[in-house]
Amino acid sequence: MRDLVRRFVNSCVKCRRQRAESLQQLMSTLPKERITSQRAFLTTGIDYAGPILLKTGRGRGTRNEKAWLALFVCFAVKAVHIELVSSLSTEVFLAAPKRFVSRRGKPSKIYSDNVVQRSKDHNERVSESVHHDEIEWHFAPQRGSHFGGLWEAGVKSVKTINASLY
C-alpha cells in the first residue's frame, strides 16, 4: 500500500511542484573596482536621468525647456555627482565628463550603458575623446540593462528625491 501511494505522489505533477525545492540564483563575484579601497570616483559609472523641465525667463516670458541629469556614480563609495546637460547630443555628452574631471579628478575607468538611440559613431567619438585623456571607457552590451545596476540605483535615488521636491 505504501509503495502505491509513493508512486502516485511521485507521478502527480501538482504534488511534485509543491514539494520542489526552489533554485538559488547564481551570483558572480563583484568586480575588483567595487571592493578595493581607492580614491572616490577613480572608477565611475555614468548614466542620464530625465528629461526634467526647467523654467527659463521671468514673468510672462517664462518658457519650459528640457534638460537631463548626467549622473556619475563612484564604484568604491557609491557617491553621486550630478551634472545638468541641455541635450543628448554627442558634444554635450562629451562636455559633461570634462566638467566632472575638473571637479573630481580624472577617473581611470568609466562605465556606461550602450543605449540603442546612440549611434555607433557616438561610441567611437567617445572612445576617441577619452583615449587622449588615458581613461578606459567601457560600454555595457546593448540591451544589457542588468549590467548597470550600480548607476541605475543612483538614477532611482535622484528621481525619488526629485519627485519629493516638486
N, C-alpha and C positions, 0 to 999 in steps of 0.2 A: 504494500500500500504506500509506504513511504517513497519508494522508487517511482511509483506512478505520479505522485504529487510533485516530486522533484523534477521529473521530465516535463510535466505540464507547465510548471512555473518557469523552467529554463527555456521552453519553446514559446512562451507567451511574450509577445513584443512589448505590451504595456508593462508587464512585470519586470522585464529586463531593463527597460528605460528607467523605471522607478528605482531600481537597485543600482543603476550605473554610477560609477564614480566620475565626478567632473574632472576634466583635464585642467592642468595648471598651465598658465601662459608661460612660454619660454621667454625669459628676459635676457637680453645680451648685456654685456658689461658696459659701464659708462665709458665714454671717451676720456682719455687721459687729461684733456684740457679741462674737463669738468671736475676732476678730483685732485689735481695738483695745486699747490699753493703758488699763486702768481699775482702779478700786478693786475689791478682792476682793468678790464677792457683790453687785456692783451689778446685774448681770443673772444670774439664778439659775433653775435648774430644780428642781422638787420631784417626788418620787415616793415611794411607800410600798414597804417590803420587809417580808416576814413572811407569816404570823404567827410569832412566836417564843414559847416558853413560859417564863414567869417563875415561880420558886418564891417563894411568899409564906408567911410564918409560920416557926416553928421547931419542931423535934422532930416529934412525931406529927401535929401540926396543920398540916403544910405542905400547900399547895394549889398546883396549877399554874394560872396564868392566862395568857390570850393577850394579847400586846401586839404592836405594829407599830413599825417604824422609819420615821420621816419623814426622807428624805434631801434635803438642799439642796445642789445641785452648782453651783459657780461656773462661769460660761461662760468667763471670761478665763483663770483659772489652774487650773481643774479641781479646786479644793479641795472637800472634802466636809464638811458639817456635819450631824450626826445628832441627831434629837430622838426620844425614846421617847414613843409615844402609846398610850393604853389602848383605843381603839376606832376604828372607821371612820366615826363619826357626823360630821355637819357641824360641830357645835360643837367637837369635838376637832380636826377638820381645820383650823378657823379659829384655834384656840389655838396650834397648832404654829408658824405663821408669826409670830405675835405674840412668842413666846419667841425665835424666830430673830432677829427685828428688834431685840429688846432686847440680844442678844449681839453681832450682826454689823453692825448698822446697817440702815437702810432701803434695800431694793433699788429700782431704778427699774422693772424688769420681772421678772415671774415667769412661767415657762413650766411647764405641767403637762399630763399626758395627760388625755384625756377618757374616763374609764373608764365602761363601759356600766352598771355597777351603780349608779353615782351618778346621781341624778335631775337633771332639768333645773332643778328648784327649788334643788338643791345648787349648781349652777354659777351661778345667778342670785344666791344669797345670798353666794357667794364674791366675785363681781364687785362686788356692792353693798358688801360689807365693805371691800374694798381700795380702792374708789373714794374713800372718805373719807380714806384714807392717801396718795392720789395715786400709787398703784402700778398699773402696767399689768399685768393678768393675761391671759395668752394660753393658750387651750386648744388642744391638738392635735386634729385631726379624729378622730371616732370610728373605732375600728378602724385607726387610723393609727399602729401601733406603731413604724414606721420614723422617725417624727418625733422621738422622744425618745431617740435613741441616746446622747446625752451623759449624761443622768441614768440611763439603763438600765445604762450601763457602770459608773456609781457603785454601783448596786444589786448588780451582779455582783461587784464588788470587795469590798463589805461582806459578801455571802453567802460568798465564798471565805474571807475572814478568820474569819468566824463559824464556819464548818464546821471550820476547823483548831483553833479554841479548844475546841470541845466534841466 
